[in-house]
Structure formats: C-alpha cells, structure tokens
Amino acid sequence: MSAADRVIRWSTALAVLGVAAVAAVVSYQHASDLVRAHGESGWTGRLIPLTVDGLIYASSMVMLDSARRDAQVPAFARWLLGLGIVATLAANVAHGLSHGIIGAAVAAWPAVALVGSYELLMMIIRGAQTSTVTPRLDDGESMIDPLREQAAVLFAAELAADRVPSIRAIRAALHVGQPRAQRLREYLAVAADTHDGSMAA
C-alpha cells in the first residue's frame, strides 16, 4: 500500500469516527429524553438507548467477521441490524415530532449520520483486511487458501479411500461459504488424484 493510500484511508477513518462520535452523542440524548419522557428514569432511562446502538454494533461485527472468513452472513445478524437501525431512527423521529415534520427530520439526522458513519467505518475495515490468500507457485492457479492443509487433515480418511467430500460437508466442517468450499473441494480433488498417482507409481 502506498503512502497516499494510507493517508486517504486513515484520514477517512478519522473523519468517519469524528462524525460518528458527534452523531452518537446527539442520537443517544434524543433517545434518552424519549425513554425518560415515557416512564423510565434513573439508570434505566440512561441504559436503554445503549441497547439500540449496541445491537447495531454487535450485528455489524458479526457481518464483518463473516466477510473476513468468506462465510455466509447469518440472516439473523442482518435482521437484527435492520431492527436496530429502525429503532434508532424511530426514537429520534419521535423525539422531534413535537416540532413538526421539519423538527422530526432534524432530530432523525444524527441517527442517519451515526448508522451511515458506522457502516462506512466497516467498509474501511473490510478494505484494510489483509487478504487471506497468497499467490501460488506450483501450478499457475491464482490463489492458495490457508484452510487447504486443515481440509486435507480433516478429510484424510475420505481422500485415502478415493472419495472427495461434498461442498456441504466442507462448509459444515470449516464454516466457510459456498465459493470457498468449492475452491477447497477442487483442491481436495486434485490432492486425491495426486495420492492415487503416487500409489500407482
């Protein structure tokens, strides 16, 4: 990565964090005021708004982890992320409704900025992740998957019996997505052929 790329990435990350911090404080205050105005007080009134932002954070981190592992994103994580976004928007809109439509829109903006900034930050983190594959040197294929050795060990018995595990079995054993499981199966098929060739020799 060039120096210019690093400057762009870090300056963008700092800007996103700054916007997110301001938006989080304002959005939290709106939600806290709304909660306390509807019967909650003390620590309860202060903590309930944090559950909404915490839900957004936790769901996004699960999605980020799935992307890093090239695994399928759990539908539950997507659903909870959507629920958290809707909840924080609704709380901020409700807080501003007493001032009319414009007041509701103004009050909702911090929630939009918070969610948008957080997702931009996730995009930066995803882009900054070091690739989990490295160039091949043996047969011209473009990539090597670090899970190849683990797959070969897990399915050693099948390979010894000249059986290539199914994509479903690979996904279940290694917790990877369909494309990666397909690549691993292709590798195991080649490994099985190589094993048969060496035995025949």
C-alpha positions as CSV (number, residue, x, y, z in Angstrom):
1,M,0.0,0.0,0.0
2,S,1.4,3.4,-1.0
3,A,1.8,6.3,1.4
4,A,-1.0,8.2,-0.4
5,D,-3.3,5.2,0.1
6,R,-2.5,5.1,3.8
7,V,-3.2,8.9,4.2
8,I,-6.5,8.6,2.4
9,R,-7.6,5.6,4.5
10,W,-6.6,7.0,7.8
11,S,-7.9,10.5,7.2
12,T,-11.2,8.9,6.0
13,A,-11.3,6.7,9.1
14,L,-10.7,9.7,11.4
15,A,-13.4,11.8,9.7
16,V,-15.9,8.9,9.9
17,L,-15.1,8.4,13.6
18,G,-15.5,12.1,14.3
19,V,-18.9,12.3,12.7
20,A,-19.9,9.0,14.4
21,A,-18.9,10.3,17.8
22,V,-20.9,13.5,17.5
23,A,-23.9,11.7,16.0
24,A,-23.8,9.0,18.7
25,V,-23.9,11.6,21.5
26,V,-26.8,13.5,19.9
27,S,-28.7,10.4,19.0
28,Y,-28.2,9.0,22.5
29,Q,-29.5,12.2,24.1
30,H,-32.6,12.1,21.9
31,A,-33.4,8.5,22.7
32,S,-32.7,9.0,26.4
33,D,-35.0,12.0,26.6
34,L,-37.7,10.0,24.8
35,V,-37.3,7.0,27.1
36,R,-37.5,9.1,30.3
37,A,-40.5,11.0,29.0
38,H,-42.3,7.7,28.7
39,G,-41.9,6.3,32.2
40,E,-38.3,5.2,32.6
41,S,-36.0,7.1,34.9
42,G,-32.6,6.8,36.6
43,W,-30.1,4.2,35.2
44,T,-32.9,2.5,33.2
45,G,-33.5,5.7,31.2
46,R,-29.8,6.1,30.6
47,L,-29.1,2.5,29.6
48,I,-32.0,1.6,27.4
49,P,-30.8,3.8,24.5
50,L,-27.4,2.0,24.6
51,T,-29.1,-1.3,23.8
52,V,-30.1,0.0,20.4
53,D,-26.6,1.2,19.4
54,G,-25.1,-1.9,21.0
55,L,-27.4,-4.1,18.8
56,I,-26.3,-2.2,15.7
57,Y,-22.6,-2.6,16.7
58,A,-22.9,-6.3,17.5
59,S,-24.8,-7.2,14.3
60,S,-22.3,-5.3,12.2
61,M,-19.4,-7.0,13.8
62,V,-20.9,-10.4,13.1
63,M,-21.3,-9.4,9.5
64,L,-17.8,-8.2,9.4
65,D,-16.5,-11.4,10.9
66,S,-18.4,-13.4,8.3
67,A,-16.9,-11.3,5.5
68,R,-13.4,-11.8,6.8
69,R,-13.9,-15.6,6.9
70,D,-15.5,-15.7,3.5
71,A,-18.6,-17.2,5.2
72,Q,-22.2,-16.6,4.6
73,V,-23.6,-13.8,6.7
74,P,-26.2,-15.1,9.2
75,A,-29.7,-13.9,8.3
76,F,-30.3,-13.2,12.0
77,A,-27.5,-10.7,12.0
78,R,-28.9,-8.9,9.0
79,W,-32.4,-8.9,10.6
80,L,-31.1,-7.5,13.9
81,L,-29.1,-4.8,12.2
82,G,-32.2,-3.7,10.3
83,L,-34.2,-3.7,13.6
84,G,-31.5,-1.6,15.3
85,I,-31.5,0.9,12.5
86,V,-35.3,1.2,12.5
87,A,-35.3,1.6,16.3
88,T,-32.8,4.4,16.4
89,L,-34.5,6.2,13.6
90,A,-37.9,5.9,15.2
91,A,-36.6,7.1,18.5
92,N,-35.0,10.2,17.0
93,V,-38.1,11.0,14.8
94,A,-40.4,10.6,17.8
95,H,-38.2,13.0,19.8
96,G,-38.6,15.7,17.1
97,L,-42.2,15.2,16.2
98,S,-43.4,17.8,18.7
99,H,-41.7,20.4,16.5
100,G,-43.4,19.2,13.3
101,I,-42.1,17.4,10.2
102,I,-39.0,19.6,10.0
103,G,-38.2,19.0,13.6
104,A,-38.6,15.3,13.1
105,A,-36.3,15.3,10.1
106,V,-33.7,17.4,12.0
107,A,-33.9,15.0,15.0
108,A,-33.6,12.0,12.8
109,W,-30.4,13.2,11.1
110,P,-28.0,12.2,13.8
111,A,-29.3,8.7,13.7
112,V,-28.8,8.6,9.9
113,A,-25.3,10.0,10.3
114,L,-24.4,7.5,13.1
115,V,-25.6,4.4,11.1
116,G,-24.0,5.7,7.9
117,S,-20.7,6.6,9.6
118,Y,-20.6,3.2,11.3
119,E,-21.2,1.3,8.0
120,L,-18.5,3.5,6.3
121,L,-16.1,2.5,9.0
122,M,-17.0,-1.2,8.5
123,M,-16.2,-0.7,4.8
124,I,-12.8,0.8,5.6
125,I,-12.1,-2.1,8.0
126,R,-13.1,-4.7,5.4
127,G,-10.9,-3.0,2.8
128,A,-8.0,-2.9,5.2
129,Q,-8.1,-6.6,6.0
130,T,-5.0,-8.4,4.7
131,S,-6.0,-11.0,2.1
132,T,-6.3,-14.5,3.4
133,V,-4.8,-15.9,0.2
134,T,-1.4,-15.8,-1.3
135,P,-0.1,-16.4,-4.8
136,R,0.5,-20.0,-5.9
137,L,4.0,-21.0,-7.1
138,D,3.3,-24.6,-8.2
139,D,0.7,-25.0,-10.9
140,G,-0.2,-21.5,-12.0
141,E,-3.5,-21.4,-10.2
142,S,-4.1,-17.9,-8.9
143,M,-4.6,-18.4,-5.1
144,I,-3.7,-20.6,-2.2
145,D,-6.3,-21.0,0.6
146,P,-4.8,-21.3,4.1
147,L,-7.5,-23.7,5.0
148,R,-6.2,-26.3,2.5
149,E,-4.0,-28.1,5.0
150,Q,-6.8,-28.2,7.6
151,A,-9.2,-29.6,5.0
152,A,-6.7,-32.2,3.9
153,V,-6.3,-33.3,7.5
154,L,-10.0,-33.3,8.3
155,F,-10.8,-35.3,5.2
156,A,-7.7,-37.5,5.1
157,A,-9.8,-40.7,5.5
158,E,-12.1,-39.9,2.6
159,L,-9.2,-38.9,0.4
160,A,-7.4,-42.1,1.3
161,A,-10.5,-44.0,0.2
162,D,-10.5,-42.1,-3.1
163,R,-13.6,-40.1,-2.0
164,V,-13.8,-36.3,-2.4
165,P,-16.0,-34.7,0.3
166,S,-19.1,-32.8,-0.8
167,I,-19.3,-29.0,-0.7
168,R,-21.9,-29.2,2.0
169,A,-19.5,-31.4,4.2
170,I,-16.7,-28.9,3.7
171,R,-18.9,-25.9,4.6
172,A,-20.1,-27.7,7.7
173,A,-16.6,-28.7,8.8
174,L,-14.8,-25.5,8.1
175,H,-17.6,-22.9,8.5
176,V,-17.0,-21.3,5.1
177,G,-19.2,-20.0,2.4
178,Q,-20.2,-21.7,-0.9
179,P,-17.4,-20.2,-3.1
180,R,-14.6,-21.0,-0.7
181,A,-16.0,-24.5,-0.1
182,Q,-16.0,-25.0,-3.9
183,R,-12.4,-24.0,-4.2
184,L,-11.4,-26.2,-1.3
185,R,-13.2,-29.2,-2.9
186,E,-11.4,-28.6,-6.2
187,Y,-8.1,-28.7,-4.2
188,L,-9.0,-31.9,-2.4
189,A,-10.0,-33.5,-5.7
190,V,-6.5,-32.7,-7.1
191,A,-5.0,-34.0,-3.9
192,A,-6.9,-37.2,-4.2
193,D,-5.7,-37.7,-7.8
194,T,-2.2,-37.0,-6.7
195,H,-2.5,-39.6,-4.0
196,D,-3.8,-42.2,-6.4
197,G,-0.9,-41.4,-8.8
198,S,1.7,-41.8,-6.2
199,M,0.2,-45.1,-5.0
200,A,0.1,-46.4,-8.6
201,A,3.8,-45.5,-9.1
